Every structure is written in C-alpha cells, then in structure tokens.
C-alpha cells in the first residue's frame, strides 16, 4: 500500500485540521475502500485541494487505489479550471462542498467535499503515473509534471531520513497541498506515522498561532515568504515549547532572517534545515545539515540520501573543482517522469530516467556544500556585462531585509520594491557593488510583488 499506511496503528490520529475534523490511519484506509466502491476502475480525478481532512483523504484514496489525482488550488479561476478539464479529461472532480462545476453530476459527499462526474472520455495513462502537479505551484497552468509511484515513495523515505522524522512528530502543514513542498511534507510524515496539523489560515490570523500552540506543533515548513512573514510578526520573540524543527525551501531566504530563526530554534534545542528542490524532482533534492545552518548560511547543502548532485560546464563535462560555477545536475529515484502538455501525453513513460538538469547555476565549496548563483536563463547582458538577476536579488536581500524582485532586458535592469524609502538606497547599493551604470538601473515601487499561492515570485507579471 502507498507509503506503508497499512502498517500504522489504526487508532492513531493521522491528521487534524482547523475546522476540527480529524482522521485516524484506520479511517484513511476505510475511506479509501469506500472511495473504490464509488470510483470503480482506475481513472484521473481532479482535486481542488485545500489543507483539510476532505482534501487529504481524497488524495490518499487516489494513491491507495491507483487513481491519478491532478491537484490544483481552491483559488483557481473558473476559466482556468475549465481549460484543465477540457485538456486532460478527468473522470471526476473532488471539490469542496458548495463549489459547482457546470454540467457535472454530483455523486457523493463526505468530510466537507463532494465527488462530481464529468462524463468525459478518459485518455490512456501510463501504468506508473501516480500524480500530476503544475510546474510551479501556479493554478491553471496546462503544463503538468508527471510523477510516478516510485518517485513519491522515494521522496517519502528520503525526506523522513534526513529530517529524522518519527511517529511522535506533529508537523504543521500550512503550504498548499497541491504545491510540491506541501505534498512532500504530507507524504514523508505519514510514512513514519506522524500526526499532520492541516491549516489554510493565514499567518496573520490569531487562529493560525492558536492552532500551532494548542495542537503542540513540533515543526513548521515554509518558503521564504513564510519566514519573511514570521520575521515581521517577530515570532522569534514568542515561545512554542513543542516546536523543535524549522525547515525552509522554495528559494533563497535573506541571511539575516535565516540566521535569526536558526538561532531561535537552536536556543529551544531544535534544528533549522534549509532545503532545495523542484517539482520535477518531487520536491527536496538537497538539504543543509542543521549544524551548518549558520556557518554555511546561504548554502543548499548536499544531496539528499540516495541522491547525487554535481556540476557540468557548457560542454556537459563534470566540474570537480571547488568555487567553479556550472549547471547543477541531480540524479535520484525521486526525479519525475517528465511533463504533460496535453491529454495524449499521459501515456508517456519515463523520459528523464532519474536525471534532472536543474537549470540552476551553482558552485560548491571545499566541503562539498553547494551554493546557487543564479538561474541559467535568468541573465541579462548590459553594456557587455553578464548580469544574473538572481544574484542581484541576493545582493539586495543580503544588505536589506526587504522584498524585492529583479527583471529586465539587455537595455535595463529593473528592480521592484514595496517600500519607497529604500528606492535610492537600493539603487546606490547595486551601483556600488556592480559594474553597471546608473542609466542601466531602474527601481520601481509596487504595493505588492506578485506571487503564486506557494509564495514564489511571478516574474511574468512584472
């Protein structure tokens, strides 16, 4: 059975959500049996996900019964949802009670969710196809990442190993379930028999922190935006005696914020572990061991157990020397099958064969710890100077604990901020630390930098 769920104590609570619902490990298996009676033969099911018991049991029922879930967020627009349905022909939708899909037939409802049928003819699917996620956590994108059962099993085993997870853990799951880090946190903790604490509440809500405290959360996983929010809320001044693990992924966090939270959790006898990954690698592919959280702050660390990281030059030759940049390549059993851009792609097999060119430019230090220097395609060429947009963002965030995003073309570097008082400071700082001219830099002020529901910057909207 998927991630050995049948081996867990049946009466042990597997998950609790902020609506007060809960489900045991035995209850998950019973629900999956009922699901099988309703669904019948293997098919695709589009799940409009939320961090709730209904969404969780629907996802796990798909995995147990070898149905294929296509996961999207509850904030998806009607036209984007219709486009996905028209493109991939899911047989059913599993959606929150009260939501409607035109022309669909309601079949069953339970735990705040309902199952509706689309009457669409199914596309043939590859036998090992297990899960479909959008490429960046954004809703409605027709380009999907195809996961296999082996990917997700390896993901759960490897993550639980380097995080040293146990059945006593009570992880807060606040990242969206349809986001690769959210689903990886769910799978890895259920693999060891832990109790998930599911919430869609904002960190700004008192309900969020009351839930953390009352449910004795032992860990919080976040993206940079999560930690930036906790920094503004000065969570490091509050006491959560049960909290012993903070994990971060989804992009680079400013040094000041990372060090602050690493010191905070270490003072409580806990660990801070930064991670690196991509949806194409079933979430985590590298981690920085907790003992290096401060001394090697900014590093993504080393490959996860059973994985391999290395660098290649422009000709594809492996780079052995330290402090030499190249494209980072990952190999491991958690590398996904490939992409799907239409229904006919669902029958495709493994196109990656366990190897992923990440598109990230990186280097490693003398201890073999990796550092991301930028994206292969996120570069400008200004007045003969090659400029990494990611390095510019990192440069700014290393000096100022502010939100920023960098885009541009081969005529101008465009920097976006949300605080006007930093406009001149940032421009002067970038000028002082680069070989660029003032006319090549433009600093814009926005009310908010556009981000996906997973907290990643939407550069296409800038």
Secondary structure, DSSP 4 states (H G I P E B T S, - for coil): -GGGGGGS-TTSEEEEETTS-EEEHHHHHHHHHHHHHHH-S--EEEEEE-SSHHHHHHHHHHHHHT-EEEEEETT--HHHHHHHHHHH--SEEEEETT---TTPEEEEEETTEEEEE--PPPPP--TTEEEEEESSS-TT-S-EEEEEHHHHHHHHHHHHHHTT--TT--EEE-S-TTSHHHHHHHHHHHHTT--EEE----TTSHHHHHHHHHTT--EEEEEHHHHHHHHHTTGGGS--TT--EEEEESSPPPHHHHHHHHHHHHHTT-EEEEEEEEGGGTEEEEEE-GGGTTTTTT--BEEPTTEEEEEE-TTSPEE-STT--EEEEEEETT---EEESSGGGGG---SSTTEEEEEEEEEE-TTS-EEEEEETT-EEEETTEEEEHHHHHHHHHHH--S-EEEEE-SS-EEEEES-GGGHHHHHHHHHHHSS--GGGEEEEE-SS--B-TTS-B-GGG-
